[in-house]
Structures are given as structure tokens and as C-alpha cells.
Amino acid sequence: MRVPQRVIWSEGMFMSPQHLQQLDRYHEGLLEARLSALSAYDWGVVSLEIDERALVAGQVRVQRFEGVLPDGLPIAFDGAHPEAPAVRPIEGYFAPTQRVLEVFLAVPAERDGSPVVAPSTVPTQGMRFFTAQRAVVDAAGGAQDVAVAFAQRHVTVLFGTESRDDFEAMKIAEIVRDGAGQLAVRAEFIPSIRRIGASSWLMGSLRRLLSLMAAKQNSLSEQRRQRDAATVEFTAADITRFLLLNAINSYLPVVNHLCERGDTPPEDAYLFLCQLAGALSTFASDAKFSPTTLPKFLYTELQTTFAELIERITVLLNLTVREQYIVVPLQSREDGLHFGKLDDERLVRGAQYILSVRSQQPEQTAAEQIPQLSKIAAWSDVTSIVQSALPGVALQVTYRPPPEIPPRAGVLYFMLNQSGQFWRNVSGEQTISIYLPPPYDPANIKLELLAIPKPAAAQ
């Protein structure tokens, strides 16, 4: 940290421009010292736009920029601003065999004992500032404007192959060739940014992560047991699922906030995501997912930091909590027939079957009518059973489904009687048909066939 030195003023002293220049340096240095004490990352990109049409023509044109250089010099310009850097042609700097061309935004470095302002009104090589004359209105209401000389920053674009020894520079982009050989900005690259909103790739990755978390949260929420329409309950068998749902629910609002507020500093976003990854690692048995192996925060390599961290969270979210039951997919027809295949080995080796029904009929009425009206059999048997009014596989209503099944409010559960010839045909063919006439036709009910596999040790 550069410690600023205060100018000493005394009565009768001869004041020169150097006194005022040193006064400016003192205040700038004081501000830099205070800010650097508050944060190790007090510089970086706030917003950035590179003209992609100019890239097609083989040129780099920074259309808009706002940020702070590592030495504390703030820069802000758009395409029409006098401080906007000149367009740089890429030819000669990006060889055909070269994978990436680095792009830097730079200003000549300030050297002690050397002038930093050129009297010229155009940028001068090696000079940090050039001069611009502007008429200034007297804020106190004076009638006459006065011409004032202002120091304009000498901003330039440098490529990775060029020397930056005499510059204060900051990497802002990487240029690559796409599949068609056209020049393009590498979207995945994240410069050193002061706000996460400065990187469209990072914001897009956070939105995809939010969508994945919301889908996982919805899936886990649907598996909660319901005592009634307003109350959920958990049993010992649900503890893993409950803890995972709790972890996701705790951080879903945080990730949503990151997506909505692009002004969050990257280190804050990193810490939030690390907490999420640490919570999710509870459910991973592999040591490679230990929280101690999370990527470190590297301000000059944010691309690596966030790409690895978001990938880790995505993998952890996709780790499946072992389900205690299987949903057998059913295809429904308008005539009331529902067809399913038992093509999973776990479904035919001692699995227990439960039919869940949500209907528009009163619960007691449905509990009495569905076992009487239903026809359940293998595909090859169902037509003859329906036509001859044979019972098929019997159903028995249960108001306390097995603990593996999370009960839902407004849903009736029926146990399938897995004895008799009709069920043996179902097991042999590994197909099942369920017929329910009106008012239990597909338009008026939601039907699910649930199977509880037999524990592996008991098979």
C-alpha cells in the first residue's frame, strides 16, 4: 500500500502547481489506502461491452466500459467518449495456431519524478493523460464561461503478446475462433469483476443452477407425507430426504437473489455458493466431494473458480437420494384402460404394489367403489376380464400406506392382492393393465402405480 504524504502549508509560502498536484496525490492516495484496507479486491470491471460486429471485421473495439484499474484509476466511457480507446486490428497478433488471444485495457503507468500529462490534445505515447480544453460555467452564476484544461485518461487496448511493462493493465476478454473460423469473444471467460452482473456467462450459469435447484426442491416437496391438506410430517425413513430439502430450501432464496441482483460482489457470491456446496456434500459419500476440496477464490481467475464451483454443486444436486419406492409409468386411454410395463427387475422380485388414486368423488364413496369397479390383469387378460365381468387382481383400501410411501392429502391408497392366477400372469408377462369405468375415467382421476422393492438382503 502506498502511504500518502500530506502537503505542509505555511504562511507566506510561494505556492506552485506542484503543491496543488501533491495535494491531489495525497487525497487520491488517502482514498486508495482506505478502500484497500476495506477490501482486497477494490479494482475490477463493473460493466463491459465489446463490439462483436467489429470482431467479424477483424478488429477489437471496446464499445462501453466502466471499472477501476489495479492502481485505483477509475475509467468509464462509451463509444463516443474522448477517452474511448482506438480500434485495434487483430491481424498480426492472432496466429492461426494460437488458441486464445488475450485482450487488456491499459493506461500508461504513473512514474515518480516523471510527468504524467501531455500538453497535446491527442494521446501521447507514454503519457498517462492528455489535455482537453472545455468551457466551464460559473456555478455561482457568473455570466462568462472560462476555458479549463482537463486531464483525459490515455486508455489503450493491448494484446497478450504485447509488453505491458510500462502500463497499468487489466485483462478484460479472450478472443477465440468459433467452429466456422470467425472471431468471437469467449463467453466463458470472466475478467476480474466488481459485480457478478458484469459476466453474462456467470449470470446465465446461476440462472441454470436456480432452475435445477427449483426442480429438485419441487420433486422432494412432492414426496413429503401429508397428514392433511395443511400439514406435512416426516418419519425416520424420511430423514435424508428432509435434510436435503432443508438444505435446498435454505439456499434457494439466496441463489434467486444473486440472479436478481447483479451488483453482488463476486467474493460474496462465491461464499454463498460454497455454503450451498458444503451443505450438499453432506449427502455425498465420495471423499472427492469433501468441502475441503472446493475451489479457492482467485480474483484473477474467476472463470476457473466459478466454473468448478457451479459444476460441483450441479453434480451434488444430481446425486440421487435412494428412493424407497418406484413409480410404474402408466399410459392411459380414454376408455378407462391404463397400461404399464414391469421391466425393472426390482418390480418382479417380491415387490409390493400400491395403487394411489386422486378422484373428484367423496373419499368414502371412492374407497368403496374402486375395488368393486376395477379390473386389474396382464395385458393379455384384461380384455376378457372386462367383457366377462371377472374381478381380476383384487384391491384393498388402506388408510395407512406402508412407511415407504409418503401419504398425500386427498389421495386414496389401495393394496394389490398379489396371489392367484391373474397376478401370476402379471408377473410372468411383466405387464399390467388397470381398468376403471366412469366416474373414474382418466379425465376425472389421477392414477399412480407404486412399487416397493424387496430389500436386497431378503431377495
C-alpha positions in Angstrom: 0.0 0.0 0.0 1.3 3.4 -1.0 1.2 5.7 2.1 0.1 9.2 1.1 2.1 12.2 2.4 0.3 15.4 3.4 1.5 18.7 2.0 2.6 21.2 4.7 1.1 24.7 4.2 2.7 27.7 5.9 2.0 31.4 5.9 3.9 33.4 3.2 5.0 30.4 1.3 5.4 30.6 -2.5 2.7 28.3 -3.9 3.4 26.5 -7.2 1.5 24.0 -9.3 3.5 21.2 -7.7 1.9 22.0 -4.3 -1.6 21.5 -5.7 -0.5 18.4 -7.7 0.8 16.9 -4.5 -2.4 17.8 -2.7 -4.3 15.9 -5.4 -2.0 12.9 -5.0 -2.4 13.0 -1.2 -6.2 12.8 -1.4 -6.1 10.1 -4.1 -3.6 8.1 -2.1 -5.7 8.5 1.1 -8.8 7.3 -0.7 -6.9 4.3 -2.2 -5.4 3.4 1.2 -8.8 3.5 2.9 -10.5 1.4 0.2 -7.7 -1.2 0.0 -8.0 -1.6 3.8 -11.7 -2.4 3.5 -11.3 -4.9 0.6 -8.5 -6.8 -1.0 -10.4 -6.5 -4.3 -11.0 -2.8 -4.8 -10.5 -2.9 -8.5 -12.0 -4.7 -11.5 -14.7 -4.5 -14.2 -18.1 -3.1 -13.4 -19.5 -3.3 -16.9 -18.1 -4.1 -20.3 -19.3 -4.4 -23.9 -17.1 -5.4 -26.9 -18.4 -4.7 -30.4 -19.0 -8.1 -32.0 -19.6 -6.7 -35.4 -16.1 -5.1 -35.3 -14.7 -8.6 -34.4 -16.2 -10.0 -37.6 -14.2 -7.4 -39.4 -11.0 -8.4 -37.5 -10.9 -5.5 -35.1 -11.3 -5.1 -31.3 -13.5 -2.2 -30.3 -14.4 -1.7 -26.7 -17.8 -0.1 -27.0 -18.5 0.5 -23.4 -16.5 0.1 -20.2 -16.8 1.0 -16.5 -14.3 -0.1 -13.9 -11.2 0.5 -11.8 -7.6 -0.3 -12.7 -5.4 -2.2 -10.2 -3.7 1.1 -9.2 -7.1 2.7 -8.3 -7.6 4.8 -11.5 -11.4 4.7 -12.4 -12.3 4.5 -16.1 -15.7 5.0 -17.7 -16.5 5.6 -21.3 -18.8 4.6 -24.2 -18.0 4.6 -27.9 -18.4 8.3 -28.4 -16.3 9.4 -25.3 -12.9 11.0 -26.0 -11.3 8.6 -23.6 -12.5 5.5 -25.5 -9.5 3.6 -26.9 -8.7 3.4 -30.5 -9.9 0.4 -32.5 -7.2 -2.2 -32.7 -6.9 -4.6 -35.7 -6.2 -8.2 -34.7 -4.2 -9.1 -37.8 -0.6 -10.0 -36.9 -1.4 -10.7 -33.3 -3.5 -13.9 -33.5 -1.7 -16.7 -35.3 -3.7 -19.5 -36.9 -2.2 -22.0 -34.5 -3.0 -19.8 -31.5 -6.0 -20.9 -29.4 -6.7 -17.7 -27.5 -5.9 -14.0 -27.9 -5.9 -12.1 -24.6 -7.2 -8.6 -24.6 -6.2 -6.0 -22.0 -7.3 -2.5 -21.2 -4.4 -0.3 -20.2 -3.2 3.2 -19.2 0.4 4.2 -19.1 1.7 3.7 -15.5 2.5 6.7 -13.3 6.2 7.0 -12.5 7.6 9.0 -9.6 9.6 12.0 -10.9 8.1 11.8 -14.4 5.4 14.0 -15.9 2.1 12.2 -16.5 0.1 14.8 -18.5 0.8 15.6 -22.1 0.0 19.2 -23.2 -1.2 17.8 -26.5 -5.0 17.4 -27.1 -4.4 13.9 -28.5 -3.0 10.8 -26.7 0.8 10.8 -26.5 2.8 7.7 -26.1 3.9 7.0 -22.5 1.8 9.8 -21.1 -1.0 8.8 -18.6 -3.2 11.8 -19.5 -3.7 14.1 -22.4 -5.2 17.6 -22.3 -8.8 18.6 -23.2 -10.0 22.2 -23.1 -13.6 22.8 -22.1 -15.6 25.9 -21.4 -16.9 25.8 -17.8 -19.9 27.7 -16.5 -19.5 29.6 -13.2 -21.6 27.7 -10.8 -22.1 30.9 -8.7 -24.0 32.5 -11.6 -21.2 34.4 -13.3 -22.0 35.5 -16.9 -18.8 34.4 -18.6 -17.6 30.9 -19.2 -13.9 30.1 -18.6 -11.8 27.6 -20.6 -10.5 24.9 -18.2 -7.9 22.2 -19.1 -8.9 18.7 -18.1 -6.7 15.6 -17.9 -8.2 12.9 -20.2 -7.1 9.3 -19.5 -5.0 7.7 -22.2 -6.8 4.4 -22.5 -5.5 1.8 -25.0 -6.1 -1.8 -25.9 -3.2 -4.2 -25.7 -3.0 -7.8 -26.8 -1.5 -10.6 -24.8 1.6 -10.8 -27.0 2.5 -7.1 -26.4 4.6 -5.9 -23.5 2.7 -4.3 -20.6 5.8 -3.3 -18.5 5.1 0.4 -18.8 1.3 0.1 -18.4 -1.2 -0.4 -15.7 -3.3 -3.1 -17.4 -6.3 -5.3 -16.7 -7.4 -8.3 -18.7 -10.9 -7.8 -20.0 -11.5 -10.5 -22.6 -10.3 -13.5 -24.6 -10.8 -13.8 -28.3 -11.2 -17.2 -29.9 -12.2 -18.7 -33.3 -15.5 -20.4 -33.5 -16.3 -23.5 -35.5 -16.6 -21.5 -38.7 -13.3 -19.8 -38.1 -14.9 -16.5 -37.2 -13.5 -14.3 -34.4 -15.7 -14.2 -31.2 -15.4 -13.2 -27.6 -15.0 -16.3 -25.4 -18.2 -16.2 -23.4 -16.9 -18.4 -20.6 -14.1 -16.0 -19.7 -14.7 -14.0 -16.5 -12.4 -11.0 -16.0 -11.7 -9.6 -12.5 -15.2 -8.1 -11.9 -16.5 -5.9 -9.1 -20.1 -7.2 -9.7 -21.3 -10.6 -10.9 -23.6 -8.9 -13.4 -20.6 -7.9 -15.4 -20.3 -11.5 -16.6 -23.2 -12.8 -18.8 -21.8 -16.3 -18.6 -21.8 -16.3 -14.8 -25.3 -14.9 -14.6 -26.5 -17.5 -17.1 -24.9 -20.3 -15.0 -26.5 -19.0 -11.8 -29.9 -19.0 -13.5 -29.5 -22.6 -14.7 -28.4 -23.5 -11.2 -31.5 -21.8 -9.8 -33.7 -23.8 -12.3 -32.1 -27.1 -11.2 -32.5 -26.3 -7.5 -36.2 -25.4 -8.1 -36.8 -28.6 -9.9 -35.1 -30.7 -7.2 -37.0 -28.8 -4.5 -40.3 -29.4 -6.2 -39.5 -33.1 -6.6 -38.6 -33.5 -2.9 -41.6 -31.5 -1.8 -44.0 -33.7 -3.7 -42.6 -36.7 -1.7 -43.4 -35.2 1.7 -46.0 -37.0 3.7 -49.2 -35.1 4.3 -51.3 -35.6 7.4 -53.9 -33.3 5.8 -54.0 -30.5 3.2 -52.2 -28.1 5.5 -49.8 -30.3 7.5 -46.8 -32.4 6.5 -45.0 -34.9 8.6 -41.7 -36.8 8.5 -40.7 -40.2 9.7 -37.3 -41.7 10.5 -37.2 -43.1 7.0 -37.6 -39.6 5.5 -34.7 -38.0 7.4 -32.2 -37.9 4.4 -34.8 -36.5 2.1 -35.9 -34.0 4.7 -32.3 -32.8 5.3 -31.7 -32.4 1.5 -34.9 -30.5 1.1 -34.0 -28.3 4.1 -30.5 -27.6 2.5 -32.1 -26.6 -0.9 -34.8 -24.5 0.7 -32.3 -22.7 2.8 -30.2 -21.6 -0.2 -32.8 -21.3 -3.0 -33.7 -17.7 -1.9 -30.0 -16.8 -1.8 -29.3 -18.1 -5.4 -32.5 -16.4 -6.5 -31.3 -13.1 -5.0 -27.9 -13.5 -6.8 -29.8 -13.9 -10.1 -32.0 -10.9 -9.5 -29.2 -8.6 -8.1 -26.2 -8.5 -10.5 -24.4 -5.9 -8.2 -23.3 -8.6 -5.7 -19.5 -8.7 -5.4 -18.0 -12.0 -6.7 -16.4 -12.9 -3.4 -19.8 -12.7 -1.7 -21.4 -14.9 -4.4 -18.5 -17.4 -4.0 -19.1 -17.6 -0.3 -22.8 -18.2 -0.7 -22.2 -20.9 -3.3 -19.5 -22.5 -1.1 -22.0 -22.8 1.8 -24.5 -24.4 -0.6 -21.9 -26.9 -1.8 -20.8 -27.6 1.8 -24.4 -28.4 2.8 -25.0 -30.6 -0.2 -21.7 -32.5 0.4 -23.4 -34.0 3.5 -25.2 -36.4 1.1 -22.2 -37.5 -0.9 -20.1 -40.5 0.3 -17.2 -39.9 -2.1 -14.3 -38.1 -0.5 -13.7 -36.1 -3.6 -16.9 -34.1 -2.7 -15.5 -33.0 0.7 -15.9 -29.3 1.4 -12.1 -29.1 1.9 -11.7 -29.8 -1.9 -13.8 -26.8 -3.0 -12.0 -24.5 -5.5 -10.3 -21.5 -3.9 -11.4 -17.9 -4.7 -8.9 -16.5 -7.2 -9.9 -12.9 -8.2 -7.7 -13.0 -11.3 -9.0 -16.5 -12.3 -12.8 -16.2 -11.6 -13.6 -18.3 -14.6 -11.9 -21.3 -13.0 -13.3 -20.5 -9.6 -16.9 -20.3 -10.6 -16.9 -22.9 -13.3 -15.6 -25.6 -10.9 -17.8 -24.5 -8.0 -21.0 -24.5 -10.0 -20.1 -27.8 -11.6 -19.6 -29.3 -8.2 -23.0 -28.0 -7.0 -24.7 -29.4 -10.1 -23.2 -32.8 -9.6 -24.2 -32.8 -5.9 -27.8 -31.8 -6.8 -28.0 -34.6 -9.3 -26.8 -37.2 -6.8 -30.0 -39.3 -6.3 -31.3 -40.0 -2.8 -32.2 -43.6 -2.9 -35.9 -43.9 -3.3 -37.8 -46.4 -1.2 -40.4 -46.9 -3.9 -40.7 -46.9 -7.7 -43.4 -45.3 -9.8 -44.5 -47.6 -12.6 -45.2 -45.4 -15.7 -48.8 -45.9 -16.9 -50.2 -45.0 -20.3 -53.9 -44.0 -20.1 -56.6 -44.4 -22.8 -59.9 -42.5 -22.9 -61.8 -45.8 -22.5 -60.5 -46.1 -18.9 -57.6 -48.5 -19.5 -54.2 -47.8 -18.1 -51.2 -49.9 -19.3 -47.8 -50.3 -17.6 -44.6 -52.4 -18.0 -42.8 -54.1 -15.2 -39.5 -54.1 -17.0 -37.4 -53.3 -13.9 -36.0 -56.5 -12.2 -36.9 -55.0 -8.8 -40.6 -54.9 -9.9 -41.0 -58.7 -10.3 -38.8 -60.0 -7.5 -41.1 -59.7 -4.5 -42.1 -56.1 -4.8 -45.2 -54.8 -3.0 -47.7 -52.8 -5.1 -50.0 -49.9 -4.1 -52.4 -48.1 -6.3 -52.8 -44.4 -5.5 -56.0 -42.6 -6.7 -57.0 -39.0 -6.6 -60.6 -38.5 -7.7 -63.4 -36.0 -7.6 -65.6 -38.4 -5.7 -66.1 -38.3 -2.0 -63.4 -40.2 -0.3 -65.6 -42.8 1.3 -67.5 -43.4 -1.9 -64.3 -43.9 -3.9 -62.9 -46.2 -1.2 -66.0 -48.5 -1.6 -66.5 -48.3 -5.4 -62.9 -48.5 -6.8 -62.3 -52.1 -5.5 -65.6 -53.2 -6.9 -65.3 -51.5 -10.3 -61.6 -52.0 -11.0 -60.3 -54.7 -13.4 -56.6 -55.4 -13.0 -54.7 -58.1 -15.0 -51.9 -58.7 -17.5 -52.3 -57.2 -20.9 -53.3 -60.5 -22.4 -56.1 -61.0 -19.8 -57.6 -57.6 -19.4 -60.0 -57.6 -22.4 -61.6 -60.9 -21.5 -61.8 -59.9 -17.8 -63.6 -56.6 -18.7 -66.0 -58.3 -21.1 -66.9 -61.2 -18.7 -67.0 -59.0 -15.6 -64.4 -61.2 -13.8 -62.7 -59.5 -10.8 -59.1 -59.8 -11.8 -56.4 -58.8 -9.2 -58.2 -57.7 -6.1 -57.8 -54.2 -4.4 -58.0 -53.5 -0.7 -58.2 -49.9 0.5 -55.7 -48.9 3.2 -55.7 -45.7 5.1 -52.2 -46.2 6.4 -50.0 -47.0 3.4 -46.6 -48.6 4.0 -44.0 -46.3 5.6 -42.0 -46.2 2.3 -44.9 -44.4 0.6 -45.4 -40.7 1.6 -49.1 -40.2 2.0 -50.7 -37.2 0.3 -53.8 -35.4 1.3 -56.8 -36.2 -0.9 -55.3 -39.4 -2.2 -56.6 -42.9 -1.6 -54.3 -45.9 -1.4 -55.2 -49.5 -2.4 -53.1 -52.6 -1.8 -52.9 -55.1 -4.7 -53.6 -58.7 -3.7 -50.6 -60.5 -5.2 -51.9 -64.0 -5.1 -53.9 -66.0 -7.6 -53.6 -66.8 -11.3 -54.3 -63.3 -12.5 -51.3 -61.9 -10.6 -49.1 -64.8 -11.7 -49.9 -63.8 -15.3 -48.9 -60.2 -14.5 -45.6 -61.3 -13.0 -44.9 -63.7 -15.9 -45.7 -61.3 -18.7 -44.2 -58.3 -16.7 -47.2 -56.2 -17.9 -50.2 -54.8 -16.0 -53.5 -53.3 -17.1 -55.8 -51.3 -14.9 -59.4 -50.6 -16.0 -61.7 -48.1 -14.2 -65.0 -47.0 -15.7 -66.7 -43.6 -15.2 -66.7 -41.6 -13.0 -63.1 -42.9 -12.5 -62.0 -42.5 -16.1 -58.7 -40.7 -16.9 -60.4 -37.3 -17.3 -61.6 -37.4 -13.6 -58.8 -39.1 -11.7 -55.0 -39.1 -11.2 -53.7 -42.7 -11.0 -50.3 -43.9 -9.9 -49.0 -47.4 -9.5 -46.3 -47.6 -6.8 -44.0 -50.5 -6.1 -41.9 -51.1 -3.0 -38.9 -53.3 -4.0 -38.0 -56.1 -1.7 -34.8 -55.3 0.3 -31.7 -56.8 -1.5 -30.8 -59.0 1.6 -34.3 -60.5 1.5 -34.4 -61.3 -2.2 
